[in-house]
Amino acid sequence: APPRDLAKPSGEWNRARILVRGRQVEHWLNGELAAKFEIGSEDWQSRLEKGKWKAYPRYGLETKGRICLQDHGHSVAFRNVKILPLATSPN
């Protein structure tokens, strides 16, 4: 969970950014770090085994494929969505 509610009030646009560097993931909301985690870590596995995705052992592990933008039971709108590969370091 984020440290506090970082969302703007209904009717205002939020700005989200998800950065994935290898197995490290950061979710930024309106310029503030909302969550960070490591894909495949012990904490990841523990949460996966207890959550709604437990029947899908490869959940979140694929590096290519489709994405899904969703909300859970509310109206939602998206604009200016960009998916960009990050430049990789030769190291």
N, CA and C atoms as a LAMMPS dump frame, in Angstrom:
ITEM: TIMESTEP
0
ITEM: NUMBER OF ATOMS
273
ITEM: BOX BOUNDS ff ff ff
-5.0000000000000000e+02 5.0000000000000000e+02
-5.0000000000000000e+02 5.0000000000000000e+02
-5.0000000000000000e+02 5.0000000000000000e+02
ITEM: ATOMS id mol type element x y z
1 1 1 N 0.837 -1.188 0
2 1 2 C 0 0 0
3 1 3 C 0.877 1.245 0
4 2 1 N 0.41 2.309 -0.626
5 2 2 C 1.185 3.55 -0.62
6 2 3 C 1.259 4.125 0.796
7 3 1 N 2.226 5.006 1.041
8 3 2 C 2.387 5.579 2.389
9 3 3 C 1.168 6.38 2.84
10 4 1 N 0.427 6.923 1.88
11 4 2 C -0.815 7.661 2.145
12 4 3 C -1.545 7.769 0.82
13 5 1 N -2.745 8.299 0.836
14 5 2 C -3.514 8.444 -0.399
15 5 3 C -2.845 9.499 -1.272
16 6 1 N -2.309 9.07 -2.392
17 6 2 C -1.61 9.974 -3.305
18 6 3 C -2.472 10.396 -4.488
19 7 1 N -3.682 9.86 -4.576
20 7 2 C -4.565 10.151 -5.704
21 7 3 C -5.16 11.549 -5.6
22 8 1 N -5.375 12.15 -6.767
23 8 2 C -6.054 13.445 -6.814
24 8 3 C -7.551 13.223 -6.673
25 9 1 N -8.297 14.248 -6.331
26 9 2 C -9.754 14.109 -6.182
27 9 3 C -10.416 13.691 -7.491
28 10 1 N -11.573 13.086 -7.371
29 10 2 C -12.346 12.673 -8.542
30 10 3 C -12.549 13.863 -9.475
31 11 1 N -12.361 13.604 -10.758
32 11 2 C -12.509 14.665 -11.749
33 11 3 C -11.188 15.282 -12.168
34 12 1 N -10.117 15.009 -11.421
35 12 2 C -8.78 15.493 -11.784
36 12 3 C -7.955 14.322 -12.298
37 13 1 N -7.02 14.607 -13.193
38 13 2 C -6.167 13.558 -13.754
39 13 3 C -5.014 13.255 -12.807
40 14 1 N -4.74 11.98 -12.635
41 14 2 C -3.549 11.534 -11.92
42 14 3 C -2.46 11.258 -12.945
43 15 1 N -1.237 11.345 -12.508
44 15 2 C -0.103 11.02 -13.374
45 15 3 C 0.624 9.834 -12.737
46 16 1 N 0.64 8.73 -13.453
47 16 2 C 1.285 7.519 -12.943
48 16 3 C 2.481 7.16 -13.808
49 17 1 N 3.471 6.579 -13.174
50 17 2 C 4.657 6.106 -13.895
51 17 3 C 5.096 4.805 -13.249
52 18 1 N 5.272 3.793 -14.068
53 18 2 C 5.755 2.509 -13.574
54 18 3 C 7.098 2.251 -14.236
55 19 1 N 8.118 2.108 -13.422
56 19 2 C 9.47 1.86 -13.921
57 19 3 C 9.864 0.43 -13.582
58 20 1 N 10.299 -0.298 -14.584
59 20 2 C 10.746 -1.671 -14.379
60 20 3 C 12.184 -1.749 -14.847
61 21 1 N 13.058 -2.077 -13.933
62 21 2 C 14.487 -2.254 -14.243
63 21 3 C 14.872 -3.653 -13.791
64 22 1 N 14.925 -4.564 -14.745
65 22 2 C 15.17 -5.955 -14.362
66 22 3 C 14.002 -6.451 -13.522
67 23 1 N 14.287 -6.882 -12.31
68 23 2 C 13.235 -7.379 -11.413
69 23 3 C 12.723 -6.293 -10.464
70 24 1 N 13.354 -5.111 -10.478
71 24 2 C 12.954 -4.021 -9.588
72 24 3 C 11.846 -3.198 -10.237
73 25 1 N 10.772 -2.969 -9.491
74 25 2 C 9.626 -2.22 -10.001
75 25 3 C 9.309 -1.067 -9.052
76 26 1 N 9.09 0.103 -9.61
77 26 2 C 8.651 1.271 -8.84
78 26 3 C 7.368 1.798 -9.455
79 27 1 N 6.41 2.132 -8.616
80 27 2 C 5.163 2.758 -9.081
81 27 3 C 5.112 4.152 -8.48
82 28 1 N 5.128 5.145 -9.343
83 28 2 C 5.069 6.551 -8.94
84 28 3 C 3.686 7.089 -9.259
85 29 1 N 3.109 7.834 -8.337
86 29 2 C 1.807 8.452 -8.551
87 29 3 C 1.898 9.925 -8.187
88 30 1 N 1.63 10.759 -9.16
89 30 2 C 1.676 12.213 -8.978
90 30 3 C 3.004 12.682 -8.384
91 31 1 N 4.088 12.083 -8.894
92 31 2 C 5.428 12.501 -8.504
93 31 3 C 5.958 11.908 -7.211
94 32 1 N 5.196 11.034 -6.567
95 32 2 C 5.651 10.435 -5.31
96 32 3 C 5.664 8.915 -5.427
97 33 1 N 6.662 8.302 -4.804
98 33 2 C 6.781 6.852 -4.843
99 33 3 C 5.633 6.222 -4.059
100 34 1 N 4.802 5.445 -4.755
101 34 2 C 3.641 4.813 -4.128
102 34 3 C 3.96 3.389 -3.674
103 35 1 N 4.805 2.691 -4.434
104 35 2 C 5.151 1.312 -4.087
105 35 3 C 6.402 0.902 -4.835
106 36 1 N 7.14 -0.019 -4.251
107 36 2 C 8.265 -0.624 -4.955
108 36 3 C 8.384 -2.066 -4.484
109 37 1 N 8.848 -2.919 -5.401
110 37 2 C 8.976 -4.327 -5.075
111 37 3 C 9.931 -4.998 -6.034
112 38 1 N 10.306 -6.223 -5.711
113 38 2 C 11.172 -7.023 -6.565
114 38 3 C 10.399 -8.238 -7.038
115 39 1 N 10.241 -8.366 -8.354
116 39 2 C 9.551 -9.511 -8.929
117 39 3 C 10.319 -10.778 -8.592
118 40 1 N 9.605 -11.779 -8.077
119 40 2 C 10.216 -13.063 -7.766
120 40 3 C 10.846 -13.162 -6.395
121 41 1 N 10.861 -12.068 -5.627
122 41 2 C 11.446 -12.107 -4.285
123 41 3 C 10.605 -12.985 -3.353
124 42 1 N 11.123 -13.273 -2.167
125 42 2 C 10.363 -14.052 -1.185
126 42 3 C 9.052 -13.351 -0.845
127 43 1 N 9.097 -12.035 -0.682
128 43 2 C 7.88 -11.28 -0.393
129 43 3 C 6.893 -11.4 -1.554
130 44 1 N 7.385 -11.304 -2.785
131 44 2 C 6.549 -11.457 -3.983
132 44 3 C 5.858 -12.812 -3.955
133 45 1 N 6.641 -13.874 -3.752
134 45 2 C 6.085 -15.224 -3.746
135 45 3 C 5.033 -15.398 -2.656
136 46 1 N 5.32 -14.866 -1.478
137 46 2 C 4.384 -14.971 -0.358
138 46 3 C 3.061 -14.295 -0.685
139 47 1 N 3.133 -13.095 -1.234
140 47 2 C 1.906 -12.368 -1.592
141 47 3 C 1.162 -13.061 -2.727
142 48 1 N 1.89 -13.604 -3.701
143 48 2 C 1.281 -14.314 -4.815
144 48 3 C 0.508 -15.533 -4.315
145 49 1 N 1.118 -16.302 -3.413
146 49 2 C 0.499 -17.523 -2.899
147 49 3 C -0.75 -17.246 -2.062
148 50 1 N -0.863 -16.034 -1.514
149 50 2 C -2.012 -15.682 -0.676
150 50 3 C -3.075 -14.898 -1.445
151 51 1 N -2.762 -14.445 -2.643
152 51 2 C -3.645 -13.538 -3.369
153 51 3 C -4.495 -14.215 -4.425
154 52 1 N -5.23 -13.384 -5.149
155 52 2 C -6.159 -13.884 -6.16
156 52 3 C -5.454 -14.465 -7.379
157 53 1 N -4.161 -14.253 -7.527
158 53 2 C -3.426 -14.754 -8.688
159 53 3 C -2.682 -16.051 -8.375
160 54 1 N -2.957 -16.683 -7.236
161 54 2 C -2.211 -17.886 -6.832
162 54 3 C -2.346 -19.039 -7.83
163 55 1 N -3.42 -19.086 -8.597
164 55 2 C -3.604 -20.151 -9.592
165 55 3 C -2.75 -19.91 -10.846
166 56 1 N -2.066 -18.777 -10.898
167 56 2 C -1.245 -18.409 -12.053
168 56 3 C 0.208 -18.23 -11.598
169 57 1 N 0.965 -19.313 -11.485
170 57 2 C 2.32 -19.229 -10.932
171 57 3 C 3.269 -18.35 -11.74
172 58 1 N 2.986 -18.073 -13.009
173 58 2 C 3.856 -17.215 -13.82
174 58 3 C 3.393 -15.756 -13.812
175 59 1 N 2.41 -15.442 -12.963
176 59 2 C 1.88 -14.079 -12.896
177 59 3 C 3.022 -13.083 -12.682
178 60 1 N 3.101 -12.099 -13.561
179 60 2 C 4.074 -11.023 -13.424
180 60 3 C 5.493 -11.373 -13.833
181 61 1 N 5.721 -12.566 -14.341
182 61 2 C 7.082 -12.982 -14.662
183 61 3 C 7.428 -12.849 -16.142
184 62 1 N 6.44 -12.679 -16.989
185 62 2 C 6.717 -12.571 -18.428
186 62 3 C 7.342 -11.209 -18.731
187 63 1 N 8.272 -11.181 -19.653
188 63 2 C 8.928 -9.919 -20.01
189 63 3 C 8.375 -9.312 -21.291
190 64 1 N 7.545 -10.073 -22.009
191 64 2 C 6.903 -9.563 -23.213
192 64 3 C 5.457 -10.017 -23.211
193 65 1 N 4.616 -9.246 -23.884
194 65 2 C 3.218 -9.636 -24.001
195 65 3 C 2.304 -8.434 -23.948
196 66 1 N 1.062 -8.687 -23.643
197 66 2 C 0.051 -7.635 -23.606
198 66 3 C -0.065 -7.052 -22.213
199 67 1 N -0.578 -5.828 -22.168
200 67 2 C -0.876 -5.216 -20.879
201 67 3 C -2.375 -5.004 -20.798
202 68 1 N -2.853 -4.793 -19.604
203 68 2 C -4.27 -4.549 -19.373
204 68 3 C -4.398 -3.35 -18.448
205 69 1 N -5.174 -2.367 -18.849
206 69 2 C -5.484 -1.215 -18.005
207 69 3 C -6.884 -1.437 -17.463
208 70 1 N -7.028 -1.379 -16.157
209 70 2 C -8.329 -1.708 -15.58
210 70 3 C -8.595 -0.919 -14.303
211 71 1 N -9.809 -1.035 -13.859
212 71 2 C -10.233 -0.532 -12.56
213 71 3 C -11.196 -1.569 -12.011
214 72 1 N -11.499 -1.486 -10.764
215 72 2 C -12.346 -2.493 -10.124
216 72 3 C -13.694 -1.895 -9.747
217 73 1 N -14.61 -1.858 -10.726
218 73 2 C -15.977 -1.456 -10.443
219 73 3 C -16.28 0.022 -10.492
220 74 1 N -15.363 0.826 -11.01
221 74 2 C -15.605 2.262 -11.093
222 74 3 C -15.396 2.731 -12.529
223 75 1 N -15.887 3.923 -12.823
224 75 2 C -15.591 4.529 -14.116
225 75 3 C -14.112 4.888 -14.139
226 76 1 N -13.497 4.729 -15.285
227 76 2 C -12.079 5.05 -15.391
228 76 3 C -11.79 5.533 -16.804
229 77 1 N -10.843 6.429 -16.939
230 77 2 C -10.436 6.93 -18.244
231 77 3 C -8.911 7.022 -18.259
232 78 1 N -8.341 6.78 -19.411
233 78 2 C -6.903 6.866 -19.578
234 78 3 C -6.62 7.82 -20.725
235 79 1 N -5.53 8.546 -20.628
236 79 2 C -5.12 9.412 -21.729
237 79 3 C -3.591 9.463 -21.741
238 80 1 N -3.065 9.667 -22.911
239 80 2 C -1.626 9.847 -23.08
240 80 3 C -0.83 8.679 -22.486
241 81 1 N -1.217 7.461 -22.83
242 81 2 C -0.531 6.271 -22.339
243 81 3 C 0.662 5.987 -23.246
244 82 1 N 1.828 5.83 -22.636
245 82 2 C 3.044 5.528 -23.383
246 82 3 C 3.728 4.337 -22.732
247 83 1 N 4.212 3.441 -23.555
248 83 2 C 5.007 2.314 -23.071
249 83 3 C 6.345 2.4 -23.792
250 84 1 N 7.378 2.667 -23.044
251 84 2 C 8.684 2.902 -23.639
252 84 3 C 9.721 1.946 -23.047
253 85 1 N 10.581 1.412 -23.894
254 85 2 C 11.684 0.621 -23.34
255 85 3 C 12.735 1.584 -22.769
256 86 1 N 13.319 1.199 -21.671
257 86 2 C 14.397 2.006 -21.098
258 86 3 C 15.693 1.644 -21.797
259 87 1 N 16.558 2.616 -21.966
260 87 2 C 17.871 2.332 -22.528
261 87 3 C 18.604 1.4 -21.572
262 88 1 N 19.268 0.419 -22.091
263 88 2 C 19.982 -0.522 -21.236
264 88 3 C 21.463 -0.2 -21.226
265 89 1 N 22.051 -0.427 -20.084
266 89 2 C 23.477 -0.186 -19.905
267 89 3 C 24.26 -1.403 -20.401
268 90 1 N 25.427 -1.203 -21.008
269 90 2 C 26.217 -2.347 -21.455
270 90 3 C 26.784 -3.154 -20.291
271 91 1 N 26.71 -2.633 -19.084
272 91 2 C 27.252 -3.355 -17.907
273 91 3 C 26.268 -4.304 -17.379
